[in-house]
Amino acid sequence: LPGEDEDTPLVSSPLPPALRADLAAALRTAPPPPPKLPTVTAIGLGDTPYTPLDPPLTAEVRHASTRHPPPEVLRLRTDL
């Protein structure tokens, strides 16, 4: 606005001390971040050699089968 210094902050109301204390306590008790998921860099099925994936995939792999043994094996190569 006319007549105002450019260094003057547009908003100058800090958080109330009680709210700052509550936020600090919540951050201290927050759970740690999840571990890094593996990045899948290549995939193979059965006896087929690995095929590189471009771009690599970040994946969570789950498997369920009612056949024993499973008919084919899916192999994943990761960066871990």
N, C-alpha and C positions, 0 to 999 in steps of 0.2 A: 504494500500500500504506500501511497505517497508519504514521505517524511519518515518512514521506518528504515532502520539500518538493515543492511543485508545479512549481518551476522546475528540478528535477533532470531531465535528459534520460533517456528510457527506454533508449536505446541510446547508449553512449558509447565505442564502439570505432571509431576512425578507420581508414581504409584504410592498409595498410602503405605506407611511402614508395616502395618498388620498384613496387608496383601503381599508385600515383598517377602515377609517372613514365611507366610504360607506357601508361596511359590518356591522359595529356597528349600523348605522342608520337603515339598513334593519332589523336587529334582534330586535331593539326596536319597530318597527312598525309591526312586524309579528303577525298574529292572534293567539289567545290562542289555546292550543291543544284541540281537541274535548273531550267532556265528556266521561267517561267510559261507554261503552255499557253494558247492562245487560247480565249476563251469565245465560242461561237457564239450570236449574238443573233437571227439571221434566216436563213431558208433559201429558196432559189428553185430551180425545176426547169425547164430549157428556157427558154421565153419567159414563164413565169409570174412575176409580180412577187414580190418578197420577202415572206415571211410571218414576222412576228415570233414568236420562240419564248419562251414564258413557262412555266416559268422557263428562262433561258438554259442552254445545255449546254457543258460542257468536253469537247472532243473531239480525237482524233487522227484525221485523215482519210487513208485510203490508197485508191489507185485502181489497178485493173488491168483491162485490156480487151484482148480479142483482135480486136475490130472496129475498123477504121480508116475514118473517124473514129468515136469513140463515138457511139451513137445520141442521147443527150441529155446536157446539161451540168447538173451540180448545182452551184449557187452557194451559198457560205456567207458570211454577213456576221459579222465578229468584232469584238471590242473592241480589237484591236491596231491 
